[in-house]
Amino acid sequence: MADEVKALWGQYLGNLQRHPLRTKAITAGVLAGSADVIAQKLAGAKNLQLRRSVLLMLYGFCYSGPFGHYFHQFMNKLFPPSQDSKTIVSKVIVEQLTSGPWNNFLFITYLGMVVEGRPWSSVKGQLKTHFPSVQLNAWRVQISI
């Protein structure tokens, strides 16, 4: 079994080198859909909402994977790749002040309007109510790691 996992991991890394954007998009889609299925099960759902999972999978495939790919390319131009702690901390700070809030804003909007089918006025109210705490909690988790 370990050899099979190693071989699959090697194939994944090879695809990541040969087709980085496609591989990241597919990975983000699979992870988003799987995470939603797991979240529904953990929440005690008797019947899975497959439409919701597919829409979240599409979000990962069409947005999260490609955005992360291009954002990190941009970050590597801003901060040449390095393992020194100053570069890593700088990248984390820039990401947390730019991409983090944008991604949280966009996800809440997508979830409300596309996945749940609510109108913009309702989503706007939810953003006003929930976005500050979502973002503060995201920063809190980053700091604690």
Buried (B, 14 or more C-beta within 10 A) or exposed (E): EEEEEEEEEEEEEEBBEEEBBBBBBBBBBBBBBBBBBEEBEEEEEEEEBEEBBBBBBBBBBEBBBBBBBEBBEEBEEEBEEEEEEEBEEBBBEBBBEEBBBEBBBBBBBBBBBBBEEBEEEEBEEBBEEEBEEBBEEBBEEEEEE
